[in-house]
Amino acid sequence: MQIFNKVSEVQDYLTKFNTKSVGFVATMGALHQAHISLIEKSKAENDLTVCSIFVNPEQFNKAEDLAKYPRNTEKDTEKLREANCDVVFIPSVEEMYPEKVEKEFNFGVLSEVMEAKHRPGHFNGVAIVIERFFEILNPTRAYFGEKDYQQLAVIKALAKEINSSVKIVGCSIYREKNGLAMSSRNERLSEKEKEAAGEINKTLTFISQHKRTHSVSELKQHFLTEMSKNRLFEPEYFEIADESTLKPITNWGDAITYIAFAAVNISGVRLIDNMTIIN
């Protein structure tokens, strides 16, 4: 496994493989099995797999969240070595952004609802760093987890806007035994809190199974009611949206396939999850 910190070094190395397919997995470290599953998928579909570890300051709208984000590069690189990742790119902020970044992207509804509404500037920061990685690495395919479904939609929109040839591959949510979506933020939960957090997935499952007997507003209220039963939980939002546009709906006839989106704070740790609702 090759490890690079400099843009020029990783580009020089990848130049040797310009006739082969390159898979890319972007991470901010604090790696877990969900990240490794992306690496495994990339390795199965490409000749070379590159994983980045970079805590991107551009996508944090709260300085305290950036400061609290878990960092353990040594542990992360060991996990990648065990997963037989080919290349790890660990740049500094100065290496990624040698000049001040002032780009502004607009992805329409995707820039206005749910995560975008509650985390102003977040997706602009995501678009900035992904465009930069695509520019540096020029991968064939890039892999992203569907836990961050809105982010995945933004990245697909970005690829189209910048006319990128990179194929964006969405990968299924990887879950803990109790259904909790795997996330680096889970490390900040106690075992008791992590066990309680399984209620998010349980409630989403109930909602996905009761579309025919409950209205959209009834199911939205059900989610909020269930979350309020535990004093550790503080729901931030719950929406049911059109799968194709991610525009929140008010009636079941507003779309063909839907996705339920949730953001819940548990003892100050912000967790997100989603589940598809099929007619």
C-alpha positions as CSV (number, residue, x, y, z in Angstrom):
1,M,0.0,0.0,0.0
2,Q,1.3,3.4,-1.0
3,I,0.8,6.5,1.1
4,F,1.1,10.0,-0.3
5,N,0.7,13.4,1.3
6,K,1.5,15.6,-1.7
7,V,-0.6,16.2,-4.8
8,S,2.3,16.0,-7.1
9,E,3.4,12.7,-5.7
10,V,0.1,10.9,-5.9
11,Q,-0.4,12.3,-9.4
12,D,3.0,11.0,-10.5
13,Y,2.2,7.6,-9.1
14,L,-1.2,7.4,-10.8
15,T,0.2,8.5,-14.1
16,K,1.8,5.0,-14.3
17,F,-1.8,3.6,-14.4
18,N,-3.3,5.9,-16.9
19,T,-4.6,2.9,-19.0
20,K,-6.2,1.2,-16.0
21,S,-9.4,1.9,-14.1
22,V,-9.1,3.8,-10.8
23,G,-11.7,3.6,-8.0
24,F,-11.9,6.4,-5.4
25,V,-13.3,6.4,-1.9
26,A,-13.3,9.8,-0.2
27,T,-13.3,9.7,3.6
28,M,-12.6,12.0,6.5
29,G,-11.0,9.2,8.5
30,A,-12.4,7.6,11.6
31,L,-12.8,4.6,9.4
32,H,-15.3,1.8,10.1
33,Q,-16.7,-1.2,8.3
34,A,-19.0,0.9,6.1
35,H,-15.9,2.6,4.7
36,I,-14.2,-0.7,4.2
37,S,-17.2,-2.0,2.3
38,L,-16.7,0.8,-0.2
39,I,-13.0,-0.1,-0.5
40,E,-14.0,-3.7,-1.2
41,K,-16.5,-2.7,-3.9
42,S,-14.0,-0.4,-5.5
43,K,-11.4,-3.2,-5.5
44,A,-13.9,-5.6,-7.1
45,E,-14.6,-3.2,-10.0
46,N,-11.3,-1.4,-10.6
47,D,-7.6,-2.1,-11.2
48,L,-6.5,0.3,-8.6
49,T,-8.2,1.8,-5.5
50,V,-7.4,5.1,-3.9
51,C,-8.8,6.2,-0.5
52,S,-8.4,9.7,0.7
53,I,-8.3,10.7,4.4
54,F,-9.0,14.5,4.7
55,V,-11.1,16.3,7.3
56,N,-12.5,19.0,5.0
57,P,-12.9,22.3,6.8
58,E,-15.1,23.7,4.0
59,Q,-18.0,21.4,4.8
60,F,-18.3,22.2,8.5
61,N,-20.7,25.0,9.3
62,K,-19.9,24.8,13.1
63,A,-16.3,25.2,14.3
64,E,-17.0,22.9,17.3
65,D,-18.0,20.0,15.0
66,L,-14.7,20.4,13.1
67,A,-12.8,20.4,16.3
68,K,-14.6,17.4,17.7
69,Y,-14.3,15.3,14.5
70,P,-12.4,12.1,15.5
71,R,-8.9,11.7,14.0
72,N,-6.6,8.7,14.2
73,T,-4.6,8.4,11.0
74,E,-2.4,5.5,12.2
75,K,-5.4,3.4,13.0
76,D,-7.1,4.3,9.8
77,T,-4.1,3.4,7.6
78,E,-3.8,0.1,9.4
79,K,-7.5,-0.7,8.5
80,L,-6.8,0.2,4.9
81,R,-3.7,-1.9,4.8
82,E,-5.8,-4.9,6.1
83,A,-8.4,-4.2,3.4
84,N,-5.6,-4.3,0.7
85,C,-6.3,-0.7,-0.4
86,D,-3.7,0.3,-3.1
87,V,-3.2,4.0,-2.4
88,V,-3.9,6.3,0.5
89,F,-3.9,10.0,0.0
90,I,-3.6,12.1,3.2
91,P,-3.1,15.7,2.2
92,S,-2.9,18.8,4.5
93,V,-5.4,21.6,4.2
94,E,-2.7,23.7,2.5
95,E,-2.0,21.0,0.0
96,M,-5.7,20.7,-0.9
97,Y,-6.4,24.4,-0.9
98,P,-3.2,26.3,-1.8
99,E,-5.3,29.4,-2.4
100,K,-8.5,30.7,-0.7
101,V,-11.6,28.9,-2.0
102,E,-14.5,31.1,-2.9
103,K,-16.6,28.9,-5.2
104,E,-20.4,28.9,-4.9
105,F,-22.4,26.0,-6.2
106,N,-26.2,25.9,-6.6
107,F,-27.9,22.6,-6.9
108,G,-31.5,23.8,-6.8
109,V,-33.7,22.0,-4.4
110,L,-30.8,19.9,-3.2
111,S,-29.2,23.1,-1.9
112,E,-32.4,24.1,0.1
113,V,-33.9,21.2,1.9
114,M,-33.1,18.9,4.8
115,E,-29.4,18.7,5.4
116,A,-28.8,21.9,3.3
117,K,-31.4,23.8,5.3
118,H,-30.0,22.7,8.7
119,R,-26.3,22.9,7.8
120,P,-25.9,26.0,5.7
121,G,-22.9,25.8,3.3
122,H,-22.3,22.1,4.0
123,F,-22.9,20.9,0.5
124,N,-21.0,23.7,-1.1
125,G,-18.0,22.5,0.9
126,V,-18.6,18.9,-0.1
127,A,-18.8,20.0,-3.8
128,I,-15.6,22.0,-3.5
129,V,-13.6,19.1,-2.0
130,I,-15.0,16.4,-4.4
131,E,-14.3,18.6,-7.4
132,R,-10.7,19.1,-6.1
133,F,-10.2,15.3,-5.6
134,F,-11.6,14.6,-9.1
135,E,-9.1,17.1,-10.5
136,I,-6.2,15.6,-8.6
137,L,-6.9,11.9,-9.0
138,N,-9.0,11.7,-12.2
139,P,-10.7,8.4,-11.0
140,T,-12.8,6.2,-13.2
141,R,-15.4,5.6,-10.5
142,A,-16.1,7.1,-7.1
143,Y,-17.9,5.3,-4.3
144,F,-20.2,7.0,-1.7
145,G,-22.5,5.5,0.9
146,E,-26.3,6.0,0.7
147,K,-26.5,6.9,4.4
148,D,-25.6,10.4,3.2
149,Y,-28.2,10.1,0.4
150,Q,-28.6,13.8,-0.1
151,Q,-24.9,14.2,-0.4
152,L,-24.8,11.4,-3.0
153,A,-27.4,13.3,-5.0
154,V,-25.4,16.5,-4.7
155,I,-22.2,14.7,-5.9
156,K,-24.1,13.3,-8.9
157,A,-25.4,16.8,-9.7
158,L,-21.8,18.1,-9.3
159,A,-20.4,15.6,-11.7
160,K,-23.0,16.6,-14.3
161,E,-22.4,20.3,-13.7
162,I,-18.6,20.1,-14.2
163,N,-19.0,17.6,-17.0
164,S,-16.9,15.0,-15.2
165,S,-16.4,11.6,-16.7
166,V,-16.2,10.0,-13.2
167,K,-19.0,7.4,-12.6
168,I,-20.6,8.0,-9.3
169,V,-21.5,4.8,-7.5
170,G,-24.0,4.7,-4.6
171,C,-23.5,1.9,-2.1
172,S,-26.1,0.5,0.4
173,I,-26.2,1.7,4.0
174,Y,-24.0,-0.5,6.3
175,R,-25.7,-1.0,9.6
176,E,-24.8,-2.0,13.2
177,K,-26.5,-5.2,14.5
178,N,-29.3,-3.1,16.0
179,G,-30.0,-1.3,12.7
180,L,-28.1,1.9,13.5
181,A,-26.5,3.3,10.3
182,M,-22.7,3.1,10.7
183,S,-21.1,6.5,11.0
184,S,-17.8,7.9,12.4
185,R,-20.0,9.9,14.8
186,N,-21.1,6.7,16.4
187,E,-17.7,6.6,18.2
188,R,-18.9,9.5,20.3
189,L,-21.8,7.5,21.7
190,S,-21.7,5.4,24.8
191,E,-22.8,1.8,24.5
192,K,-26.1,2.7,26.1
193,E,-26.7,5.6,23.6
194,K,-25.6,3.5,20.7
195,E,-28.1,0.8,21.7
196,A,-30.9,3.4,22.1
197,A,-30.0,4.9,18.7
198,G,-31.3,1.7,17.0
199,E,-34.7,3.1,17.6
200,I,-34.2,5.5,14.6
201,N,-34.0,2.6,12.2
202,K,-36.8,0.7,13.9
203,T,-39.1,3.8,13.5
204,L,-38.1,4.3,9.8
205,T,-38.9,0.6,9.2
206,F,-42.4,1.1,10.7
207,I,-42.9,4.1,8.5
208,S,-41.8,2.2,5.3
209,Q,-44.3,-0.5,6.1
210,H,-47.3,1.7,6.9
211,K,-47.6,3.9,3.9
212,R,-50.9,2.3,2.8
213,T,-52.6,2.9,6.2
214,H,-51.3,6.2,7.2
215,S,-51.0,9.7,5.6
216,V,-47.7,11.5,5.2
217,S,-48.5,13.9,8.0
218,E,-49.5,11.0,10.4
219,L,-46.2,9.2,9.7
220,K,-44.2,12.3,10.2
221,Q,-45.9,12.9,13.5
222,H,-45.3,9.2,14.4
223,F,-41.6,9.6,14.0
224,L,-41.4,12.7,16.1
225,T,-43.6,11.1,18.8
226,E,-41.4,8.0,19.0
227,M,-38.2,10.0,19.2
228,S,-39.6,12.1,22.0
229,K,-40.1,9.1,24.2
230,N,-36.4,8.9,25.0
231,R,-35.0,11.9,26.8
232,L,-31.6,11.4,25.1
233,F,-33.2,12.1,21.7
234,E,-33.6,15.5,20.1
235,P,-35.1,15.1,16.6
236,E,-33.8,17.8,14.2
237,Y,-36.0,17.0,11.2
238,F,-38.0,14.3,9.6
239,E,-39.1,14.4,6.0
240,I,-40.6,12.2,3.3
241,A,-39.3,13.2,-0.1
242,D,-39.6,12.3,-3.8
243,E,-36.7,9.9,-4.5
244,S,-35.9,11.6,-7.9
245,T,-35.9,15.2,-6.7
246,L,-35.6,15.0,-2.9
247,K,-38.4,17.6,-2.7
248,P,-40.4,16.9,0.5
249,I,-44.0,15.7,-0.2
250,T,-47.3,16.2,1.6
251,N,-49.4,13.5,-0.1
252,W,-48.6,10.0,-1.3
253,G,-49.6,10.9,-4.8
254,D,-46.8,13.5,-5.2
255,A,-44.2,10.9,-6.4
256,I,-43.7,7.3,-7.4
257,T,-41.0,6.3,-4.9
258,Y,-40.2,8.0,-1.7
259,I,-37.4,8.3,0.8
260,A,-37.8,9.0,4.5
261,F,-35.0,11.2,5.9
262,A,-34.2,11.8,9.5
263,A,-31.7,13.7,11.6
264,V,-31.6,13.1,15.4
265,N,-29.3,14.4,18.0
266,I,-28.5,11.9,20.8
267,S,-26.7,13.5,23.7
268,G,-25.3,16.1,21.3
269,V,-24.2,13.6,18.6
270,R,-25.9,14.3,15.3
271,L,-27.0,11.2,13.4
272,I,-28.7,10.9,10.1
273,D,-30.5,8.0,8.4
274,N,-32.9,7.3,5.6
275,M,-35.1,4.5,4.1
276,T,-36.7,4.0,0.8
277,I,-40.5,3.7,0.7
278,I,-41.8,1.8,-2.3
279,N,-45.4,1.9,-3.7
